[in-house]
Amino acid sequence: MDEDAGALPKKQDFSEWYNELLWRAEIMDVRYPVKGLYVWFPYGFAIRKFVYQRLRELLDRDHKETLFPLLIPEQEFMKEAEHIKGFEDEVYWVTHGGTTPLDVKLALRPTSETAIYPMFALWVRSHADLPIKIYQVVNTFRYETKQTRPMIRAREITSFMESHTVHATWDEAEAQVESEIALTREFYQSLCIPIIISKRPDWDKFPGADYTIAVDTIMPNGKTLQIGTVHHLGDHFSRTFSIQYEDKNGEQKVAFQTCYGISERCIAALISVHGDDKGLILPPVVATLQAVIVPITIGKRHDDVIAAAEKLKIDLEANGFRVKLDARDMRPGAKYYWWELRGVPLRLELGPRDLDAGKAMAVKRCGGKTTISFATAADDVTRVLGEITEDIREKAEEHMKSHLCTVDSMDALNSALNAGKVVVVHWCRERGCGDAIEEKANSSLLGTDVRSDYIEATDGPCIICGKPGKATLVGRTY
């Protein structure tokens, strides 16, 4: 790919920009011959590696990573009627082993509750076994019938983190929910992605859960993207799968559970929220390369410049930075285009004059220039990458703030949604009024108990019936 390949579509044409960027920046190839299944390019997979490495670091504080099978026997899958009703139209079934029909059909996991919980029933015997906190990062399969989009709506979710916990009491499970919400905040803070947290209405909660807390961000076109969910499962599944423990008094008690998920939508958000008309913009913490050194060689000084660039690379790598020296036989402008498209946070330009001055020009992918000294390169790069992180975060937060508003009428709600906003209204929590909001505004009622650093959520009269209402998030969704 070079500068002659033509410019990306403008980001204001978000769908076209997103699809084009995925292959231009070598994130994903959409040409796999099964609808809704995609191939990670090595560069995109490296970004995935750093994103999920960060997520694992957070989870590993008090969870243990594990791995459960992909195939779920039909009798286990069908045990929990409410749960299955939520997934029955999305399940892929394996019916044959080679040419031999199977005695028991096997589901490809759409999610793993019915694979994990029969094992929990074997593992939990005493109160001393609790709590259990595990997670896995796996692929899941759902027969998605809506328009598929890489990482946003796919039939194979290739990178699904799901956490499952077991507790002695409902309150302990609720405390775990709050812990997972705090973990999610920290995760997305490190990715510089602003989020809104809300409690999904009962008709939109996870099948079988007591309640669902969802995490959304706002995409460039004003639509919301759900990028995480935490579910308090109560004792619903533990009763179905006989997950019981003996308490300190020798009595048998039913356990309480939570589950929690983040998919590769987190990477879709990373790409979409931060990118611009030139391509990706990656926060340094998850960038495949944090800096690229571009030597600008002229005449007799060629060898001196290359030697200085190589030394700079060695010095930075010795201090833990991910660095590339681009010594390809290409015009500097073509190299700039190449690395800007791929979102490398920092470009270090080094020519004869820079060599004489003992400095390199440092160009920030998010905008702006400065210099770094060869003598203090590691400290200078640390400082500049910190500035880049804050610049990326501030721009993302400004986008969030500018796309959120509060209204008190249906006319104002429609106007705001049509302008690409996500809106807080007041709703009485009655299903009829909720349905009316969604129908009249061609939108989704995302949730109540809104938690956001970017908008104030107060009580007020329901915009449909006028009864006392709670702050409720409404948006148009993927």
Solvent accessible surface area in square Angstrom, and as a share of the most:
residue,aa,sasa,rsa
1,M,75,0.33
2,D,60,0.31
3,E,60,0.27
4,D,110,0.57
5,A,46,0.36
6,G,34,0.32
7,A,88,0.68
8,L,14,0.07
9,P,26,0.17
10,K,114,0.48
11,K,33,0.14
12,Q,160,0.71
13,D,71,0.37
14,F,10,0.04
15,S,49,0.32
16,E,106,0.47
17,W,0,0.00
18,Y,3,0.01
19,N,67,0.34
20,E,44,0.20
21,L,0,0.00
22,L,0,0.00
23,W,116,0.41
24,R,16,0.06
25,A,0,0.00
26,E,59,0.27
27,I,1,0.00
28,M,1,0.00
29,D,21,0.11
30,V,74,0.42
31,R,189,0.69
32,Y,103,0.39
33,P,120,0.76
34,V,73,0.42
35,K,114,0.48
36,G,4,0.04
37,L,33,0.16
38,Y,29,0.11
39,V,70,0.40
40,W,34,0.12
41,F,51,0.21
42,P,113,0.71
43,Y,32,0.12
44,G,0,0.00
45,F,96,0.40
46,A,21,0.16
47,I,2,0.01
48,R,35,0.13
49,K,105,0.44
50,F,26,0.11
51,V,0,0.00
52,Y,1,0.00
53,Q,85,0.38
54,R,53,0.19
55,L,0,0.00
56,R,73,0.27
57,E,87,0.39
58,L,2,0.01
59,L,0,0.00
60,D,79,0.41
61,R,155,0.56
62,D,67,0.35
63,H,5,0.02
64,K,153,0.65
65,E,82,0.37
66,T,41,0.24
67,L,134,0.67
68,F,15,0.06
69,P,91,0.57
70,L,57,0.29
71,L,74,0.37
72,I,0,0.00
73,P,46,0.29
74,E,55,0.24
75,Q,103,0.46
76,E,35,0.16
77,F,1,0.00
78,M,98,0.44
79,K,100,0.42
80,E,11,0.05
81,A,78,0.60
82,E,81,0.36
83,H,1,0.00
84,I,8,0.04
85,K,150,0.64
86,G,38,0.37
87,F,13,0.05
88,E,99,0.44
89,D,120,0.62
90,E,54,0.24
91,V,18,0.11
92,Y,65,0.25
93,W,79,0.28
94,V,44,0.25
95,T,59,0.34
96,H,94,0.42
97,G,41,0.39
98,G,72,0.70
99,T,134,0.78
100,T,85,0.49
101,P,91,0.57
102,L,61,0.30
103,D,152,0.79
104,V,59,0.34
105,K,72,0.30
106,L,39,0.20
107,A,0,0.00
108,L,33,0.16
109,R,10,0.04
110,P,0,0.00
111,T,5,0.03
112,S,0,0.00
113,E,3,0.01
114,T,1,0.01
115,A,15,0.12
116,I,1,0.00
117,Y,0,0.00
118,P,28,0.18
119,M,74,0.33
120,F,0,0.00
121,A,17,0.14
122,L,110,0.55
123,W,109,0.38
124,V,0,0.00
125,R,146,0.53
126,S,36,0.23
127,H,67,0.30
128,A,82,0.64
129,D,57,0.30
130,L,24,0.12
131,P,76,0.48
132,I,24,0.12
133,K,44,0.19
134,I,15,0.08
135,Y,1,0.00
136,Q,1,0.00
137,V,21,0.12
138,V,8,0.04
139,N,44,0.23
140,T,0,0.00
141,F,29,0.12
142,R,59,0.21
143,Y,95,0.36
144,E,27,0.12
145,T,102,0.59
146,K,122,0.52
147,Q,128,0.57
148,T,22,0.13
149,R,46,0.17
150,P,8,0.05
151,M,4,0.02
152,I,7,0.03
153,R,54,0.20
154,A,11,0.08
155,R,28,0.10
156,E,31,0.14
157,I,27,0.13
158,T,29,0.17
159,S,0,0.00
160,F,24,0.10
161,M,0,0.00
162,E,3,0.02
163,S,0,0.00
164,H,1,0.00
165,T,0,0.00
166,V,0,0.00
167,H,6,0.03
168,A,22,0.17
169,T,57,0.33
170,W,86,0.30
171,D,98,0.51
172,E,83,0.37
173,A,0,0.00
174,E,65,0.29
175,A,63,0.49
176,Q,6,0.03
177,V,0,0.00
178,E,76,0.34
179,S,51,0.33
180,E,0,0.00
181,I,3,0.02
182,A,58,0.45
183,L,17,0.09
184,T,0,0.00
185,R,85,0.31
186,E,63,0.28
187,F,0,0.00
188,Y,1,0.00
189,Q,95,0.42
190,S,19,0.13
191,L,0,0.00
192,C,2,0.01
193,I,5,0.02
194,P,8,0.05
195,I,15,0.07
196,I,0,0.00
197,I,1,0.00
198,S,0,0.00
199,K,60,0.25
200,R,14,0.05
201,P,9,0.06
202,D,102,0.53
203,W,80,0.28
204,D,75,0.39
205,K,54,0.23
206,F,24,0.10
207,P,30,0.19
208,G,2,0.02
209,A,5,0.04
210,D,61,0.32
211,Y,25,0.10
212,T,4,0.02
213,I,8,0.04
214,A,0,0.00
215,V,1,0.00
216,D,2,0.01
217,T,1,0.01
218,I,2,0.01
219,M,0,0.00
220,P,30,0.19
221,N,64,0.33
222,G,5,0.04
223,K,69,0.29
224,T,2,0.01
225,L,0,0.00
226,Q,67,0.30
227,I,3,0.01
228,G,6,0.06
229,T,18,0.10
230,V,0,0.00
231,H,15,0.07
232,H,0,0.00
233,L,0,0.00
234,G,1,0.01
235,D,34,0.18
236,H,61,0.27
237,F,1,0.00
238,S,0,0.00
239,R,156,0.57
240,T,46,0.26
241,F,8,0.03
242,S,63,0.40
243,I,0,0.00
244,Q,71,0.31
245,Y,14,0.05
246,E,78,0.35
247,D,22,0.12
248,K,169,0.72
249,N,126,0.65
250,G,46,0.44
251,E,96,0.43
252,Q,112,0.50
253,K,82,0.35
254,V,34,0.20
255,A,0,0.00
256,F,41,0.17
257,Q,0,0.00
258,T,0,0.00
259,C,4,0.02
260,Y,3,0.01
261,G,7,0.07
262,I,1,0.01
263,S,19,0.12
264,E,4,0.02
265,R,36,0.13
266,C,0,0.00
267,I,1,0.00
268,A,0,0.00
269,A,0,0.00
270,L,0,0.00
271,I,2,0.01
272,S,0,0.00
273,V,17,0.10
274,H,15,0.07
275,G,4,0.04
276,D,44,0.23
277,D,61,0.32
278,K,117,0.50
279,G,0,0.00
280,L,0,0.00
281,I,15,0.07
282,L,1,0.00
283,P,0,0.00
284,P,8,0.05
285,V,70,0.40
286,V,0,0.00
287,A,0,0.00
288,T,23,0.13
289,L,31,0.16
290,Q,21,0.09
291,A,0,0.00
292,V,1,0.00
293,I,0,0.00
294,V,0,0.00
295,P,8,0.05
296,I,48,0.24
297,T,52,0.30
298,I,112,0.57
299,G,64,0.62
300,K,201,0.85
301,R,78,0.29
302,H,85,0.38
303,D,105,0.55
304,D,71,0.37
305,V,0,0.00
306,I,33,0.17
307,A,58,0.45
308,A,19,0.15
309,A,0,0.00
310,E,82,0.37
311,K,129,0.55
312,L,6,0.03
313,K,53,0.23
314,I,111,0.56
315,D,48,0.25
316,L,0,0.00
317,E,73,0.33
318,A,86,0.66
319,N,90,0.46
320,G,62,0.59
321,F,28,0.12
322,R,62,0.22
323,V,11,0.07
324,K,84,0.36
325,L,27,0.14
326,D,1,0.01
327,A,62,0.48
328,R,86,0.32
329,D,153,0.79
330,M,59,0.26
331,R,142,0.52
332,P,54,0.34
333,G,33,0.32
334,A,4,0.03
335,K,9,0.04
336,Y,45,0.17
337,Y,44,0.17
338,W,43,0.15
339,W,19,0.07
340,E,36,0.16
341,L,1,0.01
342,R,4,0.02
343,G,0,0.00
344,V,6,0.03
345,P,0,0.00
346,L,0,0.00
347,R,24,0.09
348,L,0,0.00
349,E,25,0.11
350,L,0,0.00
351,G,6,0.05
352,P,22,0.14
353,R,212,0.77
354,D,37,0.19
355,L,41,0.20
356,D,104,0.54
357,A,68,0.52
358,G,25,0.24
359,K,91,0.39
360,A,0,0.00
361,M,65,0.29
362,A,0,0.00
363,V,17,0.10
364,K,29,0.12
365,R,21,0.08
366,C,12,0.07
367,G,43,0.41
368,G,47,0.45
369,K,141,0.60
370,T,39,0.23
371,T,59,0.34
372,I,1,0.00
373,S,29,0.19
374,F,55,0.23
375,A,97,0.75
376,T,68,0.39
377,A,5,0.04
378,A,23,0.18
379,D,106,0.55
380,D,22,0.12
381,V,0,0.00
382,T,80,0.47
383,R,109,0.40
384,V,0,0.00
385,L,13,0.07
386,G,36,0.35
387,E,63,0.28
388,I,1,0.00
389,T,31,0.18
390,E,81,0.36
391,D,46,0.24
392,I,6,0.03
393,R,33,0.12
394,E,101,0.45
395,K,118,0.50
396,A,3,0.02
397,E,42,0.19
398,E,104,0.46
399,H,43,0.19
400,M,1,0.00
401,K,96,0.41
402,S,60,0.39
403,H,40,0.18
404,L,15,0.07
405,C,36,0.21
406,T,71,0.41
407,V,21,0.12
408,D,116,0.60
409,S,43,0.28
410,M,30,0.13
411,D,116,0.60
412,A,35,0.28
413,L,0,0.00
414,N,41,0.21
415,S,74,0.47
416,A,13,0.10
417,L,7,0.04
418,N,108,0.56
419,A,70,0.54
420,G,19,0.18
421,K,62,0.26
422,V,0,0.00
423,V,0,0.00
424,V,1,0.00
425,V,0,0.00
426,H,19,0.09
427,W,8,0.03
428,C,21,0.13
429,R,106,0.39
430,E,102,0.46
431,R,124,0.45
432,G,53,0.51
433,C,16,0.10
434,G,0,0.00
435,D,56,0.29
436,A,23,0.18
437,I,0,0.00
438,E,43,0.19
439,E,144,0.65
440,K,124,0.53
441,A,0,0.00
442,N,116,0.60
443,S,16,0.11
444,S,34,0.22
445,L,3,0.02
446,L,8,0.04
447,G,0,0.00
448,T,7,0.04
449,D,67,0.35
450,V,16,0.09
451,R,79,0.29
452,S,26,0.17
453,D,110,0.57
454,Y,40,0.15
455,I,33,0.17
456,E,136,0.61
457,A,42,0.32
458,T,71,0.41
459,D,93,0.48
460,G,15,0.15
461,P,88,0.56
462,C,5,0.03
463,I,25,0.13
464,I,55,0.28
465,C,57,0.34
466,G,46,0.44
467,K,121,0.51
468,P,123,0.77
469,G,6,0.05
470,K,82,0.35
471,A,8,0.06
472,T,0,0.00
473,L,0,0.00
474,V,0,0.00
475,G,0,0.00
476,R,60,0.22
477,T,50,0.29
478,Y,29,0.11
